[in-house]
Amino acid sequence: MTARDMQFKIWGGHRPPLQWTIAILLAVLLLGCGRVGDPQPPLIRIPETVKDLTVAQNGYDLVLTWTNPPRYIDGSAATNLARVQIRNNGTTIATVNVAGLGKPQSFAVPVGPAIGGRRTFSLVVETTQGKLSEVSNSTSITPVEVPGRVASLEAIPDQRRIFLKWEMPKDRPEFANAYVVVRTDIPGESETVTETHYEDVRYQIGKTLTYQVTAVRRVDGTIAMGLGPATVTVVAKDETPPLIPSGIEIQTSDMGAFVTWQPNDETDLAGYRVFRSEHPDRGFKVLTDRIVNSNGFFDVSYRPGLYYAVSAIDEFGNESRMSPPFRAP
């Protein structure tokens, strides 16, 4: 039955008053729509609180590091993060744009002319609508004087590894009690050493490698990075010859002469070449085309008064200079 049929049946075929018509229509509409739900509160777009704020000294900067919130406090994805307010002792000192949802981010605060004094940092995250997160965890540091840049950094490929060496910083060397070594293609695997040298055994022939070395100061169990880093780039191609063999001795017999020398200790040593001449300063010729694998050689054609010399060869074909000639008895 329609609303119009209901009206005429109630009023005996006559048109009802207007107010009754409106009331009947509203009743029919409400019955058709069902019960109206309870009002819902608006969604809360407040970012989650940052809980992993840290600070470390790098040169004369204090580097803050944290992870931007991935969600709002209601659990939904944080899609409108805008800025991060950096606070020092409760006072906002800088505002930076959010680098990315749920992404790590950092910010450097200059130490300034006053080195001492403890600094306490915190931060809050702000949305484009101006909603603020709760204040993050606090992190503190006391800045210190740090060493300067290391000097004379070198990288030498040899013996299936890269040898790094450097000198202590010229500026404030008294603060350099350790060094951090980083290979830029694997920055997450830094090494800390106390000497002014380092060996990288992850040798890949022909690869171009870049190393960074920074002097650091250890204070109360923490590390303050010095100025730098010093950087060196090298192609992992071994062009370093072995050391010149030394300690030649000759023992003679009726069968010939046994020439010996002190063995080289290079890890990539392939062997030796033995030379002979009638003169101490010229005319040396190799006694065999094959590389001698031991530190001794028997010369069946020995004659008294001959001169002998030895060179060393590594796996990459690098050959040392001949040893000083040794005169046979």
Kinemage of the C-alpha trace (Angstrom):
@kinemage 1
@onewidth
@group {chain A} dominant
@subgroup {mainchain}
@vectorlist {calphas} color= white
{ca met a 1} P 0.000 0.000 0.000
{ca thr a 2} L 1.367 3.429 -0.933
{ca ala a 3} L 1.441 6.488 1.303
{ca arg a 4} L -1.394 8.022 -0.772
{ca asp a 5} L -3.605 4.865 -0.343
{ca met a 6} L -3.026 4.956 3.422
{ca gln a 7} L -4.125 8.604 3.563
{ca phe a 8} L -7.420 8.031 1.740
{ca lys a 9} L -8.278 4.885 3.728
{ca ile a 10} L -7.756 6.678 7.068
{ca trp a 11} L -9.795 9.707 6.071
{ca gly a 12} L -12.663 7.885 4.296
{ca gly a 13} L -11.705 8.971 0.829
{ca his a 14} L -11.229 12.646 1.740
{ca arg a 15} L -7.929 14.546 1.470
{ca pro a 16} L -6.331 14.776 4.964
{ca pro a 17} L -4.926 17.987 6.414
{ca leu a 18} L -1.426 18.962 5.187
{ca gln a 19} L 0.273 18.438 8.562
{ca trp a 20} L -1.030 14.888 8.736
{ca thr a 21} L 0.209 14.178 5.246
{ca ile a 22} L 3.726 15.296 6.182
{ca ala a 23} L 3.705 13.202 9.386
{ca ile a 24} L 2.615 10.074 7.542
{ca leu a 25} L 5.291 10.519 4.868
{ca leu a 26} L 8.033 10.908 7.519
{ca ala a 27} L 6.862 7.754 9.300
{ca val a 28} L 6.987 5.765 6.080
{ca leu a 29} L 10.476 7.057 5.247
{ca leu a 30} L 11.860 6.172 8.674
{ca leu a 31} L 10.452 2.642 8.445
{ca gly a 32} L 12.115 2.202 5.038
{ca cys a 33} L 15.554 3.516 6.100
{ca gly a 34} L 15.988 1.484 9.290
{ca arg a 35} L 17.702 2.609 12.511
{ca val a 36} L 20.144 5.525 12.359
{ca gly a 37} L 23.651 4.527 13.679
{ca asp a 38} L 25.467 6.157 16.589
{ca pro a 39} L 27.639 9.170 15.662
{ca gln a 40} L 31.316 8.301 15.095
{ca pro a 41} L 34.244 10.391 16.368
{ca pro a 42} L 36.576 11.880 13.724
{ca leu a 43} L 39.749 9.924 12.810
{ca ile a 44} L 42.768 11.002 14.913
{ca arg a 45} L 45.739 11.879 12.671
{ca ile a 46} L 48.408 12.214 15.343
{ca pro a 47} L 51.776 10.597 14.474
{ca glu a 48} L 53.200 7.840 16.625
{ca thr a 49} L 55.971 8.854 19.024
{ca val a 50} L 59.608 8.497 17.950
{ca lys a 51} L 61.337 6.151 20.411
{ca asp a 52} L 64.786 5.520 18.877
{ca leu a 53} L 66.422 8.969 18.855
{ca thr a 54} L 70.232 8.788 19.273
{ca val a 55} L 73.086 11.301 19.113
{ca ala a 56} L 76.794 10.916 18.264
{ca gln a 57} L 79.624 13.380 17.739
{ca asn a 58} L 81.118 13.537 14.237
{ca gly a 59} L 83.884 16.119 14.074
{ca tyr a 60} L 82.334 19.250 15.475
{ca asp a 61} L 78.767 18.231 14.648
{ca leu a 62} L 76.303 16.383 16.865
{ca val a 63} L 74.439 14.002 14.575
{ca leu a 64} L 70.892 13.063 15.611
{ca thr a 65} L 69.438 9.873 14.106
{ca trp a 66} L 65.893 8.520 14.345
{ca thr a 67} L 63.187 6.623 12.437
{ca asn a 68} L 60.172 8.573 11.200
{ca pro a 69} L 56.832 7.118 12.382
{ca pro a 70} L 55.145 4.759 9.884
{ca arg a 71} L 51.663 5.151 11.430
{ca tyr a 72} L 49.288 7.422 13.297
{ca ile a 73} L 48.303 6.525 16.860
{ca asp a 74} L 45.044 5.026 15.510
{ca gly a 75} L 47.117 2.450 13.560
{ca ser a 76} L 46.513 3.828 10.073
{ca ala a 77} L 49.381 4.692 7.705
{ca ala a 78} L 50.914 8.112 8.362
{ca thr a 79} L 50.489 9.710 4.930
{ca asn a 80} L 50.782 13.416 5.730
{ca leu a 81} L 53.888 13.768 7.866
{ca ala a 82} L 55.423 17.162 7.196
{ca arg a 83} L 58.141 18.305 9.605
{ca val a 84} L 60.292 17.296 12.551
{ca gln a 85} L 60.948 19.782 15.322
{ca ile a 86} L 64.424 19.329 16.827
{ca arg a 87} L 64.618 20.340 20.481
{ca asn a 88} L 67.675 21.045 22.650
{ca asn a 89} L 66.958 21.110 26.376
{ca gly a 90} L 63.263 21.485 25.547
{ca thr a 91} L 63.691 24.449 23.164
{ca thr a 92} L 63.071 24.010 19.418
{ca ile a 93} L 66.329 24.796 17.600
{ca ala a 94} L 65.521 23.580 14.082
{ca thr a 95} L 62.716 22.245 11.892
{ca val a 96} L 63.417 19.779 9.070
{ca asn a 97} L 61.185 18.183 6.466
{ca val a 98} L 60.291 14.525 6.954
{ca ala a 99} L 62.437 12.424 4.611
{ca gly a 100} L 60.006 9.519 4.310
{ca leu a 101} L 57.334 7.449 5.986
{ca gly a 102} L 58.955 4.942 8.352
{ca lys a 103} L 62.432 5.863 7.039
{ca pro a 104} L 65.590 6.573 9.050
{ca gln a 105} L 66.651 10.217 9.079
{ca ser a 106} L 69.466 12.284 10.569
{ca phe a 107} L 70.250 15.904 11.303
{ca ala a 108} L 73.556 17.552 12.273
{ca val a 109} L 73.657 20.200 15.000
{ca pro a 110} L 76.910 22.230 15.136
{ca val a 111} L 78.716 21.974 18.449
{ca gly a 112} L 79.418 25.697 18.418
{ca pro a 113} L 82.230 27.561 20.184
{ca ala a 114} L 81.375 26.149 23.631
{ca ile a 115} L 82.740 22.580 23.520
{ca gly a 116} L 81.784 21.510 27.041
{ca gly a 117} L 78.337 21.267 28.583
{ca arg a 118} L 75.904 18.394 28.325
{ca arg a 119} L 73.294 18.643 25.552
{ca thr a 120} L 69.941 16.839 25.740
{ca phe a 121} L 67.904 16.406 22.576
{ca ser a 122} L 64.357 15.309 21.735
{ca leu a 123} L 61.967 15.822 18.841
{ca val a 124} L 58.302 15.870 17.828
{ca val a 125} L 56.785 15.031 14.445
{ca glu a 126} L 54.249 17.366 12.833
{ca thr a 127} L 51.623 16.678 10.134
{ca thr a 128} L 50.542 19.015 7.336
{ca gln a 129} L 47.458 19.836 9.475
{ca gly a 130} L 49.674 20.862 12.387
{ca lys a 131} L 49.017 17.798 14.574
{ca leu a 132} L 51.991 16.994 16.815
{ca ser a 133} L 53.258 13.675 18.106
{ca glu a 134} L 54.211 13.180 21.712
{ca val a 135} L 57.783 14.194 22.570
{ca ser a 136} L 60.330 11.494 21.608
{ca asn a 137} L 62.749 9.788 23.931
{ca ser a 138} L 65.567 12.090 25.034
{ca thr a 139} L 69.247 11.489 24.272
{ca ser a 140} L 72.242 13.308 25.737
{ca ile a 141} L 75.897 13.945 24.896
{ca thr a 142} L 78.790 16.056 26.152
{ca pro a 143} L 80.856 17.376 23.193
{ca val a 144} L 84.653 16.976 23.339
{ca glu a 145} L 87.703 18.093 21.389
{ca val a 146} L 88.487 15.640 18.578
{ca pro a 147} L 91.553 14.759 16.456
{ca gly a 148} L 92.154 16.237 13.014
{ca arg a 149} L 92.248 14.429 9.675
{ca val a 150} L 94.715 11.544 9.253
{ca ala a 151} L 97.682 12.206 6.936
{ca ser a 152} L 99.367 10.409 4.011
{ca leu a 153} L 96.735 7.710 3.484
{ca glu a 154} L 97.873 5.034 0.986
{ca ala a 155} L 96.342 1.816 -0.376
{ca ile a 156} L 98.617 -0.860 -1.891
{ca pro a 157} L 97.309 -4.101 -3.460
{ca asp a 158} L 99.666 -6.970 -2.636
{ca gln a 159} L 99.608 -10.620 -1.545
{ca arg a 160} L 95.868 -11.082 -2.217
{ca arg a 161} L 94.858 -8.136 -0.056
{ca ile a 162} L 94.821 -4.334 0.149
{ca phe a 163} L 97.334 -2.797 2.562
{ca leu a 164} L 96.258 0.573 3.984
{ca lys a 165} L 98.651 2.804 5.885
{ca trp a 166} L 98.498 6.380 7.132
{ca glu a 167} L 100.047 8.823 9.590
{ca met a 168} L 98.577 10.305 12.738
{ca pro a 169} L 96.710 13.623 12.330
{ca lys a 170} L 98.810 16.766 12.234
{ca asp a 171} L 96.142 18.616 14.259
{ca arg a 172} L 95.386 17.460 17.807
{ca pro a 173} L 97.073 14.034 17.423
{ca glu a 174} L 96.958 13.537 21.198
{ca phe a 175} L 93.228 12.825 20.910
{ca ala a 176} L 93.626 10.084 18.259
{ca asn a 177} L 93.505 6.793 20.154
{ca ala a 178} L 91.792 4.721 17.449
{ca tyr a 179} L 90.849 4.806 13.761
{ca val a 180} L 87.676 3.833 11.892
{ca val a 181} L 88.175 2.265 8.450
{ca val a 182} L 85.282 2.112 5.969
{ca arg a 183} L 85.133 0.632 2.465
{ca thr a 184} L 82.498 2.705 0.699
{ca asp a 185} L 80.862 -0.198 -1.150
{ca ile a 186} L 80.121 -1.875 2.220
{ca pro a 187} L 79.723 1.099 4.597
{ca gly a 188} L 77.871 -0.943 7.207
{ca glu a 189} L 80.989 -3.021 7.964
{ca ser a 190} L 83.412 -0.473 9.400
{ca glu a 191} L 86.482 -1.612 11.336
{ca thr a 192} L 88.068 0.125 14.328
{ca val a 193} L 91.838 -0.308 14.786
{ca thr a 194} L 94.426 1.215 17.103
{ca glu a 195} L 97.413 1.059 14.719
{ca thr a 196} L 98.052 3.281 11.675
{ca his a 197} L 97.590 0.448 9.206
{ca tyr a 198} L 94.922 -2.025 8.092
{ca glu a 199} L 94.656 -5.037 5.769
{ca asp a 200} L 91.558 -5.750 3.692
{ca val a 201} L 91.518 -9.448 2.731
{ca arg a 202} L 88.337 -9.181 0.629
{ca tyr a 203} L 90.440 -8.965 -2.527
{ca gln a 204} L 88.625 -8.793 -5.885
{ca ile a 205} L 91.052 -8.498 -8.799
{ca gly a 206} L 90.389 -5.497 -11.044
{ca lys a 207} L 87.740 -3.891 -8.824
{ca thr a 208} L 88.024 -0.181 -7.976
{ca leu a 209} L 87.784 0.316 -4.216
{ca thr a 210} L 87.496 3.466 -2.108
{ca tyr a 211} L 88.508 3.578 1.548
{ca gln a 212} L 87.838 6.193 4.220
{ca val a 213} L 89.872 6.488 7.420
{ca thr a 214} L 88.877 8.693 10.355
{ca ala a 215} L 90.763 9.247 13.594
{ca val a 216} L 88.519 8.905 16.650
{ca arg a 217} L 88.637 9.713 20.332
{ca arg a 218} L 87.330 7.244 22.893
{ca val a 219} L 85.698 8.881 25.898
{ca asp a 220} L 83.844 6.993 28.651
{ca gly a 221} L 83.105 4.021 26.423
{ca thr a 222} L 81.858 6.079 23.474
{ca ile a 223} L 83.552 7.160 20.251
{ca ala a 224} L 83.745 10.748 19.012
{ca met a 225} L 84.645 10.850 15.319
{ca gly a 226} L 87.457 13.222 14.376
{ca leu a 227} L 87.672 15.458 11.331
{ca gly a 228} L 87.675 13.830 7.935
{ca pro a 229} L 87.530 11.265 6.666
{ca ala a 230} L 90.699 10.906 4.594
{ca thr a 231} L 89.878 9.056 1.351
{ca val a 232} L 91.891 6.921 -1.068
{ca thr a 233} L 90.802 5.029 -4.207
{ca val a 234} L 92.726 2.075 -5.632
{ca val a 235} L 92.306 -0.533 -8.356
{ca ala a 236} L 92.755 -4.016 -6.895
{ca lys a 237} L 95.537 -4.972 -9.281
{ca asp a 238} L 98.701 -6.343 -7.718
{ca glu a 239} L 101.752 -4.655 -9.239
{ca thr a 240} L 103.976 -4.996 -6.177
{ca pro a 241} L 106.956 -7.345 -6.661
{ca pro a 242} L 108.213 -9.618 -3.882
{ca leu a 243} L 111.190 -8.673 -1.775
{ca ile a 244} L 114.674 -9.358 -3.160
{ca pro a 245} L 115.913 -12.749 -1.912
{ca ser a 246} L 118.830 -12.655 0.503
{ca gly a 247} L 121.238 -14.942 2.308
{ca ile a 248} L 122.714 -16.824 -0.661
{ca glu a 249} L 125.045 -19.678 0.209
{ca ile a 250} L 126.814 -22.270 -1.974
{ca gln a 251} L 127.909 -25.757 -1.060
{ca thr a 252} L 130.061 -27.513 -3.637
{ca ser a 253} L 130.697 -31.185 -4.338
{ca asp a 254} L 132.111 -33.428 -7.042
{ca met a 255} L 128.642 -33.416 -8.669
{ca gly a 256} L 128.211 -29.626 -8.775
{ca ala a 257} L 127.076 -26.814 -6.487
{ca phe a 258} L 123.959 -26.489 -4.333
{ca val a 259} L 122.813 -22.832 -4.207
{ca thr a 260} L 120.468 -21.891 -1.311
{ca trp a 261} L 118.946 -18.642 0.012
{ca gln a 262} L 116.551 -17.435 2.682
{ca pro a 263} L 112.913 -18.130 1.698
{ca asn a 264} L 110.613 -15.166 1.055
{ca asp a 265} L 107.486 -14.989 3.228
{ca glu a 266} L 105.001 -13.379 0.770
{ca thr a 267} L 101.669 -15.215 0.763
{ca asp a 268} L 101.335 -14.925 -3.026
{ca leu a 269} L 104.866 -16.103 -3.828
{ca ala a 270} L 105.069 -18.306 -6.944
{ca gly a 271} L 108.795 -19.144 -6.826
{ca tyr a 272} L 112.293 -18.025 -7.816
{ca arg a 273} L 114.632 -17.619 -10.765
{ca val a 274} L 118.346 -18.468 -10.424
{ca phe a 275} L 120.928 -16.590 -12.525
{ca arg a 276} L 124.623 -17.202 -13.228
{ca ser a 277} L 127.451 -15.217 -14.800
{ca glu a 278} L 131.220 -15.195 -15.131
{ca his a 279} L 131.232 -11.513 -14.178
{ca pro a 280} L 129.807 -9.794 -11.075
{ca asp a 281} L 128.218 -6.875 -12.951
{ca arg a 282} L 126.952 -8.228 -16.268
{ca gly a 283} L 126.073 -11.256 -18.341
{ca phe a 284} L 123.678 -12.971 -15.900
{ca lys a 285} L 121.503 -15.646 -17.539
{ca val a 286} L 118.697 -17.687 -16.008
{ca leu a 287} L 119.679 -21.312 -15.398
{ca thr a 288} L 116.248 -22.851 -16.038
{ca asp a 289} L 113.058 -21.785 -17.803
{ca arg a 290} L 110.962 -23.222 -14.994
{ca ile a 291} L 110.275 -21.313 -11.793
{ca val a 292} L 112.126 -22.846 -8.852
{ca asn a 293} L 109.534 -23.704 -6.193
{ca ser a 294} L 111.958 -24.140 -3.268
{ca asn a 295} L 114.724 -21.977 -1.845
{ca gly a 296} L 117.470 -24.112 -3.339
{ca phe a 297} L 118.882 -25.111 -6.755
{ca phe a 298} L 121.529 -27.666 -7.796
{ca asp a 299} L 123.832 -26.522 -10.606
{ca val a 300} L 125.470 -29.533 -12.263
{ca ser a 301} L 127.586 -27.286 -14.529
{ca tyr a 302} L 129.159 -25.378 -11.664
{ca arg a 303} L 132.714 -24.060 -12.031
{ca pro a 304} L 134.747 -22.313 -9.338
{ca gly a 305} L 134.581 -18.516 -9.459
{ca leu a 306} L 131.120 -18.222 -11.048
{ca tyr a 307} L 128.656 -15.613 -9.751
{ca tyr a 308} L 125.056 -16.454 -8.753
{ca ala a 309} L 121.980 -14.290 -8.124
{ca val a 310} L 118.296 -14.986 -7.354
{ca ser a 311} L 114.994 -13.142 -8.006
{ca ala a 312} L 111.497 -13.840 -6.608
{ca ile a 313} L 108.205 -13.968 -8.583
{ca asp a 314} L 104.621 -13.752 -7.299
{ca glu a 315} L 101.378 -15.224 -8.648
{ca phe a 316} L 100.647 -12.070 -10.667
{ca gly a 317} L 103.957 -12.197 -12.556
{ca asn a 318} L 105.626 -9.426 -10.565
{ca glu a 319} L 109.353 -10.131 -10.269
{ca ser a 320} L 111.823 -8.654 -7.822
{ca arg a 321} L 115.231 -7.344 -8.795
{ca met a 322} L 118.078 -9.834 -8.642
{ca ser a 323} L 119.871 -10.270 -5.376
{ca pro a 324} L 123.419 -8.981 -5.077
{ca pro a 325} L 125.718 -11.468 -6.879
{ca phe a 326} L 127.384 -14.140 -4.783
{ca arg a 327} L 130.741 -15.576 -5.897
{ca ala a 328} L 131.071 -19.350 -5.713
{ca pro a 329} L 134.232 -20.798 -4.102
